[in-house]
């Protein structure tokens, strides 16, 4: 009987973590949802809904490196594999753009799938530059919104340099994405 009560409590806690993450996601508290997912990933790595919710939360809070484990676990359903592919593209674009900015590596001839994620938009704009001399910063127009621009630049750090993408709407910086 004691084991049954423990099992019921465990299952109740399991459901509560996913519900809590979903609630936070709906309230656009992506970082909090990502952190809950990160702290509980080991217990729910076979629950593809949990992993997808965790991954989208991390993506929206710019914790892109946390997607790598999710990519490997999302494989049992068509939707999960589609999500894993989407996350893989964005993670690869981040790594390649960072490599290009920091190490002057040419990505001019790369043609990866496009996504609606800001990093993907900047990646595609950067590759369209072709071979070029490095600049202190790059300013790209959004293809769908003439009032939106993206500023890409590096910021020196103590141990690791950061790649920054600023979303600029009507000359006002509205969001800053920081990657390394």
C-alpha positions as CSV (number, residue, x, y, z in Angstrom):
1,X,0.0,0.0,0.0
2,X,2.8,2.4,0.9
3,X,4.4,1.8,-2.6
4,X,1.1,2.6,-4.3
5,X,0.9,6.0,-2.5
6,X,4.5,6.8,-3.5
7,X,3.7,5.8,-7.1
8,X,0.6,8.0,-7.2
9,X,2.6,10.9,-5.7
10,X,5.4,10.4,-8.2
11,X,2.9,10.4,-11.1
12,X,1.2,13.5,-9.8
13,X,4.5,15.3,-9.5
14,X,5.4,14.2,-13.0
15,X,2.2,15.7,-14.4
16,X,2.7,18.9,-12.4
17,X,6.2,19.6,-13.8
18,X,4.9,19.4,-17.4
19,X,1.8,21.5,-16.5
20,X,4.0,24.0,-14.7
21,X,6.3,24.3,-17.8
22,X,3.3,24.7,-20.1
23,X,1.8,27.4,-17.9
24,X,5.1,29.3,-17.9
25,X,5.4,28.9,-21.6
26,X,2.0,30.3,-22.2
27,X,2.9,33.2,-19.9
28,X,6.0,33.7,-22.1
29,X,8.3,32.9,-19.1
30,X,10.5,30.8,-21.3
31,X,13.6,31.0,-19.2
32,X,11.8,29.6,-16.2
33,X,10.2,26.8,-18.2
34,X,13.6,26.0,-19.8
35,X,15.2,25.8,-16.3
36,X,12.5,23.5,-15.0
37,X,12.9,21.3,-18.0
38,X,16.7,21.3,-17.6
39,X,16.5,20.4,-13.9
40,X,14.0,17.5,-14.6
41,X,15.2,16.3,-18.0
42,X,16.6,13.1,-16.7
43,X,13.2,12.0,-15.3
44,X,11.3,12.8,-18.5
45,X,13.6,12.2,-21.3
46,X,11.3,9.6,-22.8
47,X,8.3,12.0,-22.7
48,X,8.5,13.7,-26.1
49,X,5.9,16.3,-25.3
50,X,8.0,17.3,-22.2
51,X,11.2,17.3,-24.2
52,X,9.6,19.4,-27.0
53,X,8.1,21.9,-24.6
54,X,11.5,22.1,-22.8
55,X,13.3,22.6,-26.1
56,X,11.0,25.3,-27.4
57,X,11.2,27.1,-24.0
58,X,15.0,27.0,-24.2
59,X,15.0,28.2,-27.8
60,X,12.8,31.2,-27.0
61,X,15.1,32.0,-24.0
62,X,18.3,31.7,-26.2
63,X,19.6,28.7,-24.4
64,X,20.3,27.1,-27.7
65,X,23.1,24.8,-26.5
66,X,20.6,22.9,-24.3
67,X,19.0,21.7,-27.5
68,X,21.7,19.2,-28.3
69,X,20.4,16.6,-25.8
70,X,16.9,17.1,-26.9
71,X,17.8,16.6,-30.6
72,X,19.2,13.2,-29.7
73,X,16.1,12.1,-27.7
74,X,13.3,13.3,-30.1
75,X,13.0,10.3,-32.4
76,X,10.0,8.2,-31.7
77,X,7.2,10.2,-33.5
78,X,6.9,12.1,-36.7
79,X,6.4,15.4,-34.8
80,X,9.3,14.7,-32.5
81,X,11.6,14.1,-35.5
82,X,10.4,17.3,-37.2
83,X,11.2,19.2,-34.0
84,X,14.6,17.6,-33.7
85,X,15.4,18.6,-37.3
86,X,14.2,22.2,-36.7
87,X,16.4,22.5,-33.5
88,X,19.4,20.9,-35.4
89,X,19.3,23.5,-38.1
90,X,19.2,26.4,-35.6
91,X,22.0,24.9,-33.5
92,X,24.2,24.3,-36.6
93,X,23.5,27.8,-37.8
94,X,24.5,29.2,-34.4
95,X,27.8,27.2,-34.4
96,X,28.7,28.1,-38.0
97,X,27.9,31.8,-37.6
98,X,29.9,32.0,-34.4
99,X,32.8,30.2,-36.2
100,X,32.6,32.6,-39.1
101,X,32.5,35.7,-37.0
102,X,35.3,34.7,-34.6
103,X,37.6,32.7,-36.9
104,X,36.9,34.5,-40.2
105,X,35.6,31.2,-41.6
106,X,33.7,31.5,-44.8
107,X,30.1,30.2,-44.8
108,X,29.3,32.1,-48.0
109,X,28.5,28.9,-50.0
110,X,26.4,27.2,-47.4
111,X,22.7,26.7,-48.1
112,X,20.9,25.4,-45.0
113,X,17.1,25.3,-44.5
114,X,15.5,28.5,-43.4
115,X,13.5,28.9,-40.2
116,X,11.6,31.7,-38.7
117,X,13.9,32.0,-35.7
118,X,15.9,35.3,-35.5
119,X,19.3,33.5,-35.6
120,X,18.3,31.7,-38.7
121,X,17.3,35.0,-40.4
122,X,20.6,36.5,-39.6
123,X,22.5,33.4,-40.7
124,X,20.8,33.5,-44.1
125,X,21.5,37.3,-44.5
126,X,25.2,36.8,-43.5
127,X,25.7,34.0,-46.0
128,X,24.2,36.2,-48.8
129,X,27.1,38.6,-48.2
130,X,29.4,36.2,-49.9
131,X,33.1,36.6,-49.5
132,X,33.8,39.8,-47.7
133,X,36.2,41.6,-45.4
134,X,35.2,41.3,-41.7
135,X,33.3,44.3,-40.2
136,X,32.9,45.5,-36.7
137,X,29.1,44.9,-37.1
138,X,26.6,43.9,-39.7
139,X,23.1,45.4,-40.2
140,X,20.5,43.2,-42.0
141,X,17.0,44.1,-43.1
142,X,14.2,41.7,-42.2
143,X,12.8,40.1,-45.4
144,X,9.2,40.4,-44.3
145,X,9.1,43.6,-42.2
146,X,10.9,46.7,-43.6
147,X,10.8,48.3,-40.1
148,X,12.8,45.4,-38.5
149,X,16.6,45.2,-38.7
150,X,19.1,42.9,-37.1
151,X,22.5,44.0,-35.9
152,X,25.2,41.3,-35.6
153,X,28.5,41.8,-33.8
154,X,31.0,40.3,-31.4
155,X,31.7,41.4,-27.8
156,X,35.0,40.5,-26.2
157,X,34.7,38.5,-23.0
158,X,37.1,37.4,-20.3
159,X,37.1,33.8,-21.3
160,X,34.9,33.5,-24.3
161,X,33.7,36.1,-26.8
162,X,30.0,36.6,-27.3
163,X,28.0,36.9,-30.5
164,X,25.3,39.4,-30.2
165,X,22.2,39.8,-32.4
166,X,20.1,42.9,-31.7
167,X,16.5,43.2,-33.0
168,X,15.9,46.8,-34.0
169,X,12.4,48.0,-34.7
170,X,12.1,51.5,-36.1
171,X,15.6,52.4,-34.9
172,X,14.9,51.1,-31.3
173,X,16.7,48.1,-29.9
174,X,13.9,45.8,-28.7
175,X,15.7,42.6,-27.9
176,X,19.2,41.4,-27.6
177,X,20.3,37.8,-28.1
178,X,23.6,36.7,-26.7
179,X,25.3,33.5,-27.9
180,X,28.7,31.8,-27.4
